[in-house]
Structure formats: C-alpha cells, structure tokens
C-alpha cells in the first residue's frame, strides 16, 4: 500500500507539472499575445507556431490576425500622413515652396540626409532642381536632361532607382563639418497620366522600410 500510494502521489505530481507546463503556461502566453493584438502591440512574437496540434493551429490563426491588424494600422497611418502633407502643400504658392514643404514632410518620416526636387520643363525633357532639403538648390549640376545621370534615367525608366552604399563602394554625403555615408539614395519619378512631372532625390541614413515605402507610394 505504501508503494502504491507513493506511486500515485508521484504520478499526480508529474501529471500536474505537465499540465502546468503544457497547458497553463501556453494558455497564459496565448492570452498575452491576444491582448497585445487587441491593444495595438503588433510586433510581439507568437510562440508555438510549429506545433502540429490545436495549440499550433490557434497560434497560426492569431498570427494571421496580427498581420491583418498590422496592415490596417499601416494603412490608417499612411492615410493620416498623406492628409497632413496635402493640407500643408495647399499653402504653397510656387514650385520652390511646394518642394520645400514636401521634402520637409518626407524628412519627418524617413531618416533623410538630403533631398532634392527636380521639376520638368514644359517639354518634359529637362529637369531642374527647384527645391532641396539639407543642401543648396543652386549646387551644380542643378539641371539634367532626359536620360542624363540617375535623375534623368529615373524619368526615362518611369520607375524608382536606388543606389545602395556598400563597404567596397561607400556613398559620401557632406554634412556640414564632415561627411556621412547614406544607406541608399533613391531617385523617384513623379508621374501623372503617363507624364513625368518631376523627379525626387532622397538620401537616407537607413534602408527604407516597408512602412516608409508605402507612404512614398501613397504620396506619389
């Protein structure tokens, strides 16, 4: 009887520990992730995704909800930023003011080292720098023909071009008393009704994230 009782007690302790580890802790962790999604903390990792049981299915379903909530949050943020930028741009009375406001707004979202706005002429064959951020508008060369350099090439290609800084070929940007190395330089054409109206040049200190790219696409 003593052996039987000790065996039962040991079995009960083992079973209780298994329940504590396999069920209670998992449920508490799952509850915490649900609260994170409900309260907008969408960057928290979800555990147990690879489990081939009901816990794994619930975790994968929660991950789907997390991704969907993140997409909705990003769309709402992009719409709010575009609306704020549009409201600011309405006060611009000429293209230099328009470029200054636009680049200033972009710098609040991107880690911008410098920016430039090249406006197309009436024939859409030459692009002249009419506005800049953290650089002089009159710096030469300030005008590019269609297909000339990366500004003109972005207009020809009708798509964004990107130069990425590497250890072998670092890009150098003047920053007052010294130089800094941008992570990348973007050349973004502004297209309306299949006509390139301008090209925006942006040098950032960090790679452009998916969130930032979504904002750029919406602004364009």
ABEGO torsion letter per residue (X at the ends): XAAAAAAAAAAAAAAAAAAAAAAAAAAAAAAAAAAAAAAGBAABBBBGAABABAAAAAAAAAAAAAAAAAAAAAAAAAAAAAAAAAAAAAABABAAAAAAAAAAAAAAABBBABBBBBBBBAAGABBBBABBBGBBAABOBABBBBGBEAAAAAAAAGBBBBBBBBAABBBBBBBGABBBBBABBBBBBBBBGGBBABBBBBBBABBBBAAAAAAAAAAX
